[in-house]
Amino acid sequence: MATNFEPIYGLSEDENESRVLRVRVIAGIDLAKKDIIGASDPYVKLSLYVPSENRELALVQTKTIKKTLNPKWNEEFYFRVCPQQHRLLLEVFDENRLALFPSDGFGAAERGSWCGG
């Protein structure tokens, strides 16, 4: 569980049916070359949102790892979610503004419906 020093993003504690979701962003492997010089400065954006309302509840991001195609973040984030209502979107971007495709990310993954057995 999160300690007093780790923020919990998303819903407030008094929401019914909410749970704490721990997300660990570990690493990227063989990312695409996005910079002109052939390297990248990747970071991950995590967005917790309510798809039925098109509303974002929380947006956080990892640290940027400079000049690598194999970044190692090893960062944890905690979100308070309602499993049946929320989605978590993870997107990987290049920070460098001199990139060949500045608005083009590396890729994305989305997850929802976290149900405990």
Buried (B, 14 or more C-beta within 10 A) or exposed (E): EBEEEEEBBBBEEEEEEBBBBEBEBEEBEEBBEBBEEEBBBBBBBBBBBBEEEEEEBBEBBBEBBEEEBEBEBEBEBBBBBBBEBBBBBBBBBBBBEEBEEEEEBBEEEEEBEBEEE
